[in-house]
Amino acid sequence: MITSIKLDDNLASRIRRLAELRRRSAHWIMREAIRDYVVREEARESFRQEALASWSAFQDTGRHLTGEEVQAWLTSWGSDAEAEPPECHE
C-alpha cells in the first residue's frame, strides 16, 4: 500500500533528525511509529470491549468482587501464603 502523509516542517525535521541519530530512514521511523500506535490502540480497544462485557455481565447477574477482596488477594501474590482468586458473589 502506498500512502502519502503530509507533515508540517517542524515534525518532518524532527523525524529526519531522529532517523539520522538512529541510522534509519525517515520512512522506517514513521512506519514504526504508526505500527506502535496501532498496536497500542488495538490493545486499548480490546480493554474497552472487555470492560464493557464485564459491566454487562455485572448488570445481568449482579456478581462482583469488592475492592477490598481484590486488594487482599493481590497483596498475597508472591508470598508463601498466596491465595486463590476470590469467588464472585452477589
C-alpha angles and dihedrals in degrees: 000000000000115000131169123213124200111219129183115246094253095054093043089052092049091050092049091050093049090047090054092048092049093041090235133119121265086240090058091050092051094045091051092047091051092046091050091048093050093048091049094047093047089053090047091051092047089052090048092051091048091050092050091049090049091049091049091049090050091050090050098045109015088223113146149137124239121238089247092055092051093045092051090051094047092048089058093057114116094012129111087250096053106166129221115249111279119251118252115245139183 
